[in-house]
Amino acid sequence: FLDLSDLVKNKGWKKERPTGGKDPIAYNGNVWLGYDDPYQAYDKSKWVKDNGFGGIIVWEVGQDDTQGSCCAVKFPMLRAINNGLFGTGKGPETYGCEHK
């Protein structure tokens, strides 16, 4: 999330959500990357809770926004997962992340 947010914010990449999809993509020319953002992390973690699964694994916690450089809060991905699983805190729409 952190590296892709930097590409969109500072390197001229575009971000969109393809028609009918929730998963964001970032692209520049003919190169594109699919990824999760706080909105997707929230939706997935809420789905896990609603369907009775035991939890979620985070592959690379260091790719969360640890300094608040992409969003107005630190750790927006972990916040979104926590909120989706436990209903605590505020949702990703309050994190100050760009959402399209």
A tleap script that builds the chain and sets N, CA, C and O, in Angstrom:
source leaprc.protein.ff14SB
mol = sequence {
  NPHE LEU ASP LEU SER ASP LEU VAL LYS ASN
  LYS GLY TRP LYS LYS GLU ARG PRO THR GLY
  GLY LYS ASP PRO ILE ALA TYR ASN GLY ASN
  VAL TRP LEU GLY TYR ASP ASP PRO TYR GLN
  ALA TYR ASP LYS SER LYS TRP VAL LYS ASP
  ASN GLY PHE GLY GLY ILE ILE VAL TRP GLU
  VAL GLY GLN ASP ASP THR GLN GLY SER CYS
  CYS ALA VAL LYS PHE PRO MET LEU ARG ALA
  ILE ASN ASN GLY LEU PHE GLY THR GLY LYS
  GLY PRO GLU THR TYR GLY CYS GLU HIE CLYS
}
set mol.1.N position { 0.822 -1.196 0.000 }
set mol.1.CA position { 0.000 0.000 0.000 }
set mol.1.C position { 0.865 1.258 0.000 }
set mol.1.O position { 0.599 2.195 -0.753 }
set mol.2.N position { 1.872 1.281 0.821 }
set mol.2.CA position { 2.709 2.477 0.953 }
set mol.2.C position { 3.416 2.817 -0.354 }
set mol.2.O position { 3.371 3.962 -0.803 }
set mol.3.N position { 4.066 1.835 -0.965 }
set mol.3.CA position { 4.784 2.093 -2.219 }
set mol.3.C position { 3.837 2.511 -3.338 }
set mol.3.O position { 4.147 3.425 -4.102 }
set mol.4.N position { 2.696 1.856 -3.441 }
set mol.4.CA position { 1.739 2.196 -4.494 }
set mol.4.C position { 1.120 3.567 -4.264 }
set mol.4.O position { 0.879 4.309 -5.216 }
set mol.5.N position { 0.865 3.901 -3.019 }
set mol.5.CA position { 0.341 5.235 -2.720 }
set mol.5.C position { 1.336 6.311 -3.127 }
set mol.5.O position { 0.952 7.369 -3.625 }
set mol.6.N position { 2.618 6.035 -2.912 }
set mol.6.CA position { 3.653 6.984 -3.318 }
set mol.6.C position { 3.682 7.146 -4.836 }
set mol.6.O position { 3.841 8.261 -5.331 }
set mol.7.N position { 3.533 6.057 -5.575 }
set mol.7.CA position { 3.510 6.146 -7.038 }
set mol.7.C position { 2.361 7.034 -7.513 }
set mol.7.O position { 2.530 7.841 -8.428 }
set mol.8.N position { 1.202 6.883 -6.892 }
set mol.8.CA position { 0.026 7.671 -7.286 }
set mol.8.C position { 0.179 9.122 -6.841 }
set mol.8.O position { -0.119 10.046 -7.598 }
set mol.9.N position { 0.638 9.311 -5.630 }
set mol.9.CA position { 0.717 10.659 -5.056 }
set mol.9.C position { 1.861 11.491 -5.642 }
set mol.9.O position { 1.716 12.697 -5.843 }
set mol.10.N position { 2.994 10.844 -5.913 }
set mol.10.CA position { 4.198 11.606 -6.263 }
set mol.10.C position { 4.835 11.279 -7.611 }
set mol.10.O position { 5.713 12.015 -8.063 }
set mol.11.N position { 4.421 10.205 -8.257 }
set mol.11.CA position { 5.124 9.775 -9.466 }
set mol.11.C position { 4.252 9.755 -10.716 }
set mol.11.O position { 4.671 9.223 -11.745 }
set mol.12.N position { 3.056 10.319 -10.649 }
set mol.12.CA position { 2.214 10.442 -11.833 }
set mol.12.C position { 1.413 9.213 -12.222 }
set mol.12.O position { 0.804 9.190 -13.291 }
set mol.13.N position { 1.400 8.188 -11.373 }
set mol.13.CA position { 0.577 7.024 -11.666 }
set mol.13.C position { -0.889 7.378 -11.434 }
set mol.13.O position { -1.196 8.289 -10.665 }
set mol.14.N position { -1.780 6.670 -12.087 }
set mol.14.CA position { -3.223 6.854 -11.931 }
set mol.14.C position { -3.776 5.722 -11.082 }
set mol.14.O position { -3.247 4.611 -11.085 }
set mol.15.N position { -4.848 6.019 -10.354 }
set mol.15.CA position { -5.523 5.014 -9.533 }
set mol.15.C position { -6.982 4.971 -9.948 }
set mol.15.O position { -7.609 6.008 -10.162 }
set mol.16.N position { -7.512 3.769 -10.058 }
set mol.16.CA position { -8.943 3.627 -10.319 }
set mol.16.C position { -9.422 2.277 -9.829 }
set mol.16.O position { -8.636 1.400 -9.470 }
set mol.17.N position { -10.719 2.143 -9.825 }
set mol.17.CA position { -11.363 0.876 -9.495 }
set mol.17.C position { -12.116 0.449 -10.746 }
set mol.17.O position { -13.094 1.089 -11.133 }
set mol.18.N position { -11.664 -0.634 -11.382 }
set mol.18.CA position { -12.309 -1.056 -12.628 }
set mol.18.C position { -13.816 -1.262 -12.447 }
set mol.18.O position { -14.286 -1.564 -11.351 }
set mol.19.N position { -14.543 -1.096 -13.517 }
set mol.19.CA position { -15.998 -1.210 -13.502 }
set mol.19.C position { -16.437 -2.487 -12.801 }
set mol.19.O position { -15.980 -3.583 -13.125 }
set mol.20.N position { -17.328 -2.322 -11.839 }
set mol.20.CA position { -17.872 -3.463 -11.117 }
set mol.20.C position { -16.960 -4.008 -10.037 }
set mol.20.O position { -17.335 -4.954 -9.344 }
set mol.21.N position { -15.780 -3.445 -9.873 }
set mol.21.CA position { -14.847 -3.974 -8.888 }
set mol.21.C position { -14.599 -3.022 -7.742 }
set mol.21.O position { -14.794 -1.812 -7.863 }
set mol.22.N position { -14.171 -3.577 -6.640 }
set mol.22.CA position { -13.797 -2.768 -5.489 }
set mol.22.C position { -12.287 -2.656 -5.362 }
set mol.22.O position { -11.773 -1.717 -4.755 }
set mol.23.N position { -11.583 -3.620 -5.939 }
set mol.23.CA position { -10.130 -3.636 -5.802 }
set mol.23.C position { -9.502 -2.521 -6.618 }
set mol.23.O position { -9.764 -2.412 -7.816 }
set mol.24.N position { -8.672 -1.687 -5.990 }
set mol.24.CA position { -8.026 -0.615 -6.740 }
set mol.24.C position { -6.875 -1.147 -7.591 }
set mol.24.O position { -6.271 -2.173 -7.280 }
set mol.25.N position { -6.591 -0.430 -8.658 }
set mol.25.CA position { -5.390 -0.675 -9.444 }
set mol.25.C position { -4.669 0.659 -9.604 }
set mol.25.O position { -5.288 1.723 -9.601 }
set mol.26.N position { -3.365 0.579 -9.741 }
set mol.26.CA position { -2.553 1.748 -10.072 }
set mol.26.C position { -1.869 1.423 -11.392 }
set mol.26.O position { -1.417 0.298 -11.603 }
set mol.27.N position { -1.795 2.410 -12.279 }
set mol.27.CA position { -1.189 2.147 -13.579 }
set mol.27.C position { -0.456 3.363 -14.107 }
set mol.27.O position { -0.751 4.507 -13.761 }
set mol.28.N position { 0.510 3.068 -14.960 }
set mol.28.CA position { 1.281 4.087 -15.658 }
set mol.28.C position { 1.626 3.486 -17.014 }
set mol.28.O position { 2.437 2.564 -17.103 }
set mol.29.N position { 1.011 4.008 -18.063 }
set mol.29.CA position { 1.211 3.424 -19.386 }
set mol.29.C position { 0.623 2.024 -19.423 }
set mol.29.O position { -0.538 1.821 -19.068 }
set mol.30.N position { 1.433 1.054 -19.856 }
set mol.30.CA position { 0.928 -0.315 -19.945 }
set mol.30.C position { 1.318 -1.173 -18.737 }
set mol.30.O position { 1.193 -2.397 -18.783 }
set mol.31.N position { 1.784 -0.549 -17.672 }
set mol.31.CA position { 2.126 -1.262 -16.440 }
set mol.31.C position { 1.042 -0.980 -15.405 }
set mol.31.O position { 0.733 0.178 -15.125 }
set mol.32.N position { 0.461 -2.044 -14.836 }
set mol.32.CA position { -0.542 -1.841 -13.796 }
set mol.32.C position { -0.308 -2.817 -12.654 }
set mol.32.O position { 0.238 -3.904 -12.843 }
set mol.33.N position { -0.732 -2.408 -11.468 }
set mol.33.CA position { -0.589 -3.217 -10.261 }
set mol.33.C position { -1.907 -3.202 -9.494 }
set mol.33.O position { -2.492 -2.140 -9.276 }
set mol.34.N position { -2.366 -4.363 -9.091 }
set mol.34.CA position { -3.539 -4.468 -8.234 }
set mol.34.C position { -3.095 -4.537 -6.785 }
set mol.34.O position { -2.047 -5.110 -6.484 }
set mol.35.N position { -3.870 -3.967 -5.893 }
set mol.35.CA position { -3.485 -3.952 -4.485 }
set mol.35.C position { -4.703 -3.704 -3.606 }
set mol.35.O position { -5.784 -3.391 -4.105 }
set mol.36.N position { -4.525 -3.845 -2.311 }
set mol.36.CA position { -5.561 -3.513 -1.342 }
set mol.36.C position { -5.251 -2.151 -0.737 }
set mol.36.O position { -4.090 -1.794 -0.538 }
set mol.37.N position { -6.301 -1.405 -0.451 }
set mol.37.CA position { -6.178 -0.142 0.268 }
set mol.37.C position { -7.021 -0.265 1.540 }
set mol.37.O position { -7.627 -1.315 1.756 }
set mol.38.N position { -7.084 0.762 2.384 }
set mol.38.CA position { -7.856 0.630 3.623 }
set mol.38.C position { -9.326 0.269 3.400 }
set mol.38.O position { -9.913 -0.444 4.215 }
set mol.39.N position { -9.922 0.742 2.322 }
set mol.39.CA position { -11.321 0.405 2.050 }
set mol.39.C position { -11.472 -1.088 1.778 }
set mol.39.O position { -12.399 -1.729 2.273 }
set mol.40.N position { -10.558 -1.629 0.992 }
set mol.40.CA position { -10.599 -3.054 0.673 }
set mol.40.C position { -10.250 -3.892 1.899 }
set mol.40.O position { -10.857 -4.938 2.125 }
set mol.41.N position { -9.278 -3.442 2.690 }
set mol.41.CA position { -8.908 -4.164 3.911 }
set mol.41.C position { -10.092 -4.222 4.876 }
set mol.41.O position { -10.329 -5.248 5.513 }
set mol.42.N position { -10.830 -3.125 4.980 }
set mol.42.CA position { -12.020 -3.103 5.835 }
set mol.42.C position { -13.069 -4.085 5.319 }
set mol.42.O position { -13.599 -4.888 6.087 }
set mol.43.N position { -13.369 -4.024 4.019 }
set mol.43.CA position { -14.383 -4.912 3.442 }
set mol.43.C position { -14.013 -6.380 3.636 }
set mol.43.O position { -14.865 -7.194 3.990 }
set mol.44.N position { -12.754 -6.715 3.406 }
set mol.44.CA position { -12.321 -8.106 3.543 }
set mol.44.C position { -12.375 -8.567 4.997 }
set mol.44.O position { -12.809 -9.686 5.273 }
set mol.45.N position { -11.941 -7.721 5.924 }
set mol.45.CA position { -11.955 -8.129 7.327 }
set mol.45.C position { -13.385 -8.232 7.857 }
set mol.45.O position { -13.675 -9.099 8.681 }
set mol.46.N position { -14.269 -7.367 7.397 }
set mol.46.CA position { -15.680 -7.470 7.789 }
set mol.46.C position { -16.281 -8.762 7.242 }
set mol.46.O position { -17.060 -9.421 7.931 }
set mol.47.N position { -15.927 -9.129 6.011 }
set mol.47.CA position { -16.401 -10.381 5.427 }
set mol.47.C position { -15.921 -11.574 6.258 }
set mol.47.O position { -16.684 -12.510 6.498 }
set mol.48.N position { -14.669 -11.544 6.695 }
set mol.48.CA position { -14.116 -12.613 7.535 }
set mol.48.C position { -14.941 -12.748 8.814 }
set mol.48.O position { -15.323 -13.852 9.201 }
set mol.49.N position { -15.209 -11.628 9.460 }
set mol.49.CA position { -15.997 -11.658 10.697 }
set mol.49.C position { -17.418 -12.150 10.435 }
set mol.49.O position { -17.915 -13.028 11.142 }
set mol.50.N position { -18.069 -11.588 9.424 }
set mol.50.CA position { -19.464 -11.930 9.132 }
set mol.50.C position { -19.646 -13.393 8.744 }
set mol.50.O position { -20.734 -13.946 8.905 }
set mol.51.N position { -18.589 -14.023 8.236 }
set mol.51.CA position { -18.681 -15.417 7.808 }
set mol.51.C position { -18.045 -16.396 8.791 }
set mol.51.O position { -17.856 -17.569 8.470 }
set mol.52.N position { -17.718 -15.914 9.985 }
set mol.52.CA position { -17.286 -16.786 11.067 }
set mol.52.C position { -15.883 -17.346 10.965 }
set mol.52.O position { -15.580 -18.361 11.593 }
set mol.53.N position { -15.018 -16.712 10.189 }
set mol.53.CA position { -13.641 -17.179 10.112 }
set mol.53.C position { -12.857 -16.688 11.323 }
set mol.53.O position { -13.296 -15.777 12.026 }
set mol.54.N position { -11.704 -17.289 11.563 }
set mol.54.CA position { -10.955 -17.028 12.785 }
set mol.54.C position { -10.065 -15.808 12.780 }
set mol.54.O position { -9.683 -15.342 13.853 }
set mol.55.N position { -9.716 -15.268 11.632 }
set mol.55.CA position { -8.829 -14.118 11.631 }
set mol.55.C position { -8.268 -13.819 10.260 }
set mol.55.O position { -8.720 -14.358 9.250 }
set mol.56.N position { -7.279 -12.953 10.246 }
set mol.56.CA position { -6.665 -12.466 9.012 }
set mol.56.C position { -5.156 -12.495 9.188 }
set mol.56.O position { -4.651 -12.292 10.293 }
set mol.57.N position { -4.445 -12.744 8.118 }
set mol.57.CA position { -2.994 -12.631 8.131 }
set mol.57.C position { -2.599 -11.384 7.339 }
set mol.57.O position { -3.187 -11.082 6.301 }
set mol.58.N position { -1.618 -10.683 7.833 }
set mol.58.CA position { -1.066 -9.525 7.132 }
set mol.58.C position { 0.336 -9.916 6.695 }
set mol.58.O position { 1.188 -10.227 7.527 }
set mol.59.N position { 0.572 -9.900 5.396 }
set mol.59.CA position { 1.838 -10.381 4.865 }
set mol.59.C position { 2.989 -9.433 5.164 }
set mol.59.O position { 4.056 -9.878 5.586 }
set mol.60.N position { 2.798 -8.155 4.958 }
set mol.60.CA position { 3.907 -7.208 5.084 }
set mol.60.C position { 3.422 -5.961 5.813 }
set mol.60.O position { 3.041 -4.977 5.180 }
set mol.61.N position { 3.434 -6.002 7.132 }
set mol.61.CA position { 2.933 -4.875 7.920 }
set mol.61.C position { 3.754 -3.608 7.681 }
set mol.61.O position { 3.254 -2.502 7.885 }
set mol.62.N position { 4.986 -3.756 7.259 }
set mol.62.CA position { 5.836 -2.604 6.969 }
set mol.62.C position { 5.381 -1.800 5.763 }
set mol.62.O position { 5.859 -0.687 5.548 }
set mol.63.N position { 4.460 -2.348 4.970 }
set mol.63.CA position { 3.922 -1.611 3.831 }
set mol.63.C position { 2.689 -0.795 4.197 }
set mol.63.O position { 2.106 -0.135 3.338 }
set mol.64.N position { 2.289 -0.835 5.460 }
set mol.64.CA position { 1.241 0.067 5.920 }
set mol.64.C position { 1.857 1.465 6.018 }
set mol.64.O position { 3.080 1.608 6.022 }
set mol.65.N position { 1.030 2.469 6.096 }
set mol.65.CA position { 1.505 3.851 6.179 }
set mol.65.C position { 1.869 4.153 7.633 }
set mol.65.O position { 1.051 4.679 8.387 }
set mol.66.N position { 3.093 3.820 8.017 }
set mol.66.CA position { 3.518 3.942 9.412 }
set mol.66.C position { 3.767 5.381 9.848 }
set mol.66.O position { 3.805 5.663 11.045 }
set mol.67.N position { 3.937 6.296 8.894 }
set mol.67.CA position { 4.262 7.685 9.224 }
set mol.67.C position { 3.133 8.672 8.928 }
set mol.67.O position { 3.269 9.861 9.216 }
set mol.68.N position { 2.035 8.206 8.366 }
set mol.68.CA position { 0.954 9.116 7.995 }
set mol.68.C position { 1.285 9.936 6.764 }
set mol.68.O position { 0.819 11.068 6.630 }
set mol.69.N position { 2.085 9.380 5.859 }
set mol.69.CA position { 2.479 10.129 4.663 }
set mol.69.C position { 1.485 9.983 3.513 }
set mol.69.O position { 1.424 10.855 2.646 }
set mol.70.N position { 0.714 8.914 3.486 }
set mol.70.CA position { -0.290 8.705 2.434 }
set mol.70.C position { -1.688 9.076 2.908 }
set mol.70.O position { -2.539 9.476 2.115 }
set mol.71.N position { -1.908 8.942 4.179 }
set mol.71.CA position { -3.210 9.210 4.784 }
set mol.71.C position { -3.011 10.174 5.951 }
set mol.71.O position { -1.880 10.470 6.336 }
set mol.72.N position { -4.094 10.650 6.499 }
set mol.72.CA position { -4.014 11.595 7.616 }
set mol.72.C position { -3.745 10.900 8.949 }
set mol.72.O position { -3.492 11.563 9.955 }
set mol.73.N position { -3.798 9.574 8.960 }
set mol.73.CA position { -3.533 8.809 10.180 }
set mol.73.C position { -2.421 7.802 9.907 }
set mol.73.O position { -2.172 7.434 8.758 }
set mol.74.N position { -1.762 7.366 10.960 }
set mol.74.CA position { -0.776 6.302 10.844 }
set mol.74.C position { -1.490 4.952 10.858 }
set mol.74.O position { -2.543 4.806 11.479 }
set mol.75.N position { -0.918 3.981 10.179 }
set mol.75.CA position { -1.415 2.603 10.133 }
set mol.75.C position { -2.869 2.489 9.659 }
set mol.75.O position { -3.678 1.853 10.335 }
set mol.76.N position { -3.217 3.083 8.523 }
set mol.76.CA position { -4.606 2.995 8.062 }
set mol.76.C position { -5.042 1.569 7.708 }
set mol.76.O position { -6.213 1.229 7.880 }
set mol.77.N position { -4.133 0.739 7.224 }
set mol.77.CA position { -4.509 -0.638 6.884 }
set mol.77.C position { -4.849 -1.429 8.148 }
set mol.77.O position { -5.874 -2.110 8.194 }
set mol.78.N position { -4.003 -1.345 9.162 }
set mol.78.CA position { -4.279 -2.062 10.407 }
set mol.78.C position { -5.516 -1.510 11.104 }
set mol.78.O position { -6.280 -2.268 11.702 }
set mol.79.N position { -5.719 -0.204 11.031 }
set mol.79.CA position { -6.940 0.388 11.593 }
set mol.79.C position { -8.182 -0.177 10.900 }
set mol.79.O position { -9.167 -0.525 11.550 }
set mol.80.N position { -8.116 -0.262 9.568 }
set mol.80.CA position { -9.258 -0.760 8.801 }
set mol.80.C position { -9.544 -2.223 9.135 }
set mol.80.O position { -10.703 -2.612 9.283 }
set mol.81.N position { -8.497 -3.030 9.253 }
set mol.81.CA position { -8.674 -4.443 9.606 }
set mol.81.C position { -9.276 -4.560 11.001 }
set mol.81.O position { -10.215 -5.327 11.209 }
set mol.82.N position { -8.746 -3.810 11.949 }
set mol.82.CA position { -9.259 -3.833 13.317 }
set mol.82.C position { -10.727 -3.415 13.358 }
set mol.82.O position { -11.539 -4.038 14.043 }
set mol.83.N position { -11.060 -2.364 12.625 }
set mol.83.CA position { -12.442 -1.893 12.610 }
set mol.83.C position { -13.366 -2.917 11.953 }
set mol.83.O position { -14.485 -3.128 12.419 }
set mol.84.N position { -12.910 -3.549 10.881 }
set mol.84.CA position { -13.728 -4.564 10.220 }
set mol.84.C position { -13.962 -5.791 11.081 }
set mol.84.O position { -15.056 -6.354 11.083 }
set mol.85.N position { -12.935 -6.209 11.813 }
set mol.85.CA position { -13.062 -7.399 12.654 }
set mol.85.C position { -13.810 -7.133 13.953 }
set mol.85.O position { -14.598 -7.966 14.402 }
set mol.86.N position { -13.567 -5.982 14.554 }
set mol.86.CA position { -14.079 -5.736 15.901 }
set mol.86.C position { -15.058 -4.571 16.000 }
set mol.86.O position { -15.634 -4.340 17.063 }
set mol.87.N position { -15.254 -3.833 14.905 }
set mol.87.CA position { -16.182 -2.713 14.926 }
set mol.87.C position { -15.734 -1.574 15.819 }
set mol.87.O position { -16.554 -0.803 16.316 }
set mol.88.N position { -14.426 -1.470 16.022 }
set mol.88.CA position { -13.890 -0.418 16.880 }
set mol.88.C position { -13.389 0.746 16.033 }
set mol.88.O position { -12.987 0.555 14.886 }
set mol.89.N position { -13.413 1.905 16.578 }
set mol.89.CA position { -12.875 3.061 15.873 }
set mol.89.C position { -13.763 3.512 14.731 }
set mol.89.O position { -14.920 3.108 14.615 }
set mol.90.N position { -13.200 4.347 13.906 }
set mol.90.CA position { -13.922 4.901 12.768 }
set mol.90.C position { -13.493 4.191 11.494 }
set mol.90.O position { -12.417 3.596 11.433 }
set mol.91.N position { -14.348 4.261 10.477 }
set mol.91.CA position { -14.085 3.574 9.221 }
set mol.91.C position { -13.058 4.278 8.356 }
set mol.91.O position { -12.652 5.401 8.656 }
set mol.92.N position { -12.632 3.617 7.274 }
set mol.92.CA position { -11.580 4.155 6.415 }
set mol.92.C position { -11.923 5.488 5.759 }
set mol.92.O position { -11.022 6.215 5.342 }
set mol.93.N position { -13.193 5.818 5.662 }
set mol.93.CA position { -13.554 7.113 5.070 }
set mol.93.C position { -13.079 8.281 5.932 }
set mol.93.O position { -13.058 9.419 5.464 }
set mol.94.N position { -12.698 8.019 7.177 }
set mol.94.CA position { -12.217 9.082 8.071 }
set mol.94.C position { -10.695 9.149 8.149 }
set mol.94.O position { -10.160 9.968 8.896 }
set mol.95.N position { -9.987 8.314 7.400 }
set mol.95.CA position { -8.531 8.230 7.523 }
set mol.95.C position { -7.788 9.259 6.685 }
set mol.95.O position { -6.573 9.403 6.823 }
set mol.96.N position { -8.485 9.966 5.831 }
set mol.96.CA position { -7.827 10.964 5.001 }
set mol.96.C position { -7.046 10.382 3.838 }
set mol.96.O position { -6.118 11.016 3.333 }
set mol.97.N position { -7.410 9.185 3.409 }
set mol.97.CA position { -6.777 8.556 2.245 }
set mol.97.C position { -7.613 8.897 1.015 }
set mol.97.O position { -8.836 9.005 1.090 }
set mol.98.N position { -6.943 9.061 -0.102 }
set mol.98.CA position { -7.669 9.308 -1.344 }
set mol.98.C position { -8.466 8.060 -1.699 }
set mol.98.O position { -7.946 6.946 -1.638 }
set mol.99.N position { -9.714 8.247 -2.065 }
set mol.99.CA position { -10.575 7.118 -2.427 }
set mol.99.C position { -11.350 7.477 -3.674 }
set mol.99.O position { -12.036 8.499 -3.717 }
set mol.100.N position { -11.243 6.645 -4.680 }
set mol.100.CA position { -11.996 6.866 -5.919 }
set mol.100.C position { -12.882 5.685 -6.164 }
set mol.100.O position { -13.609 5.655 -7.157 }
savepdb mol mol.pdb
quit
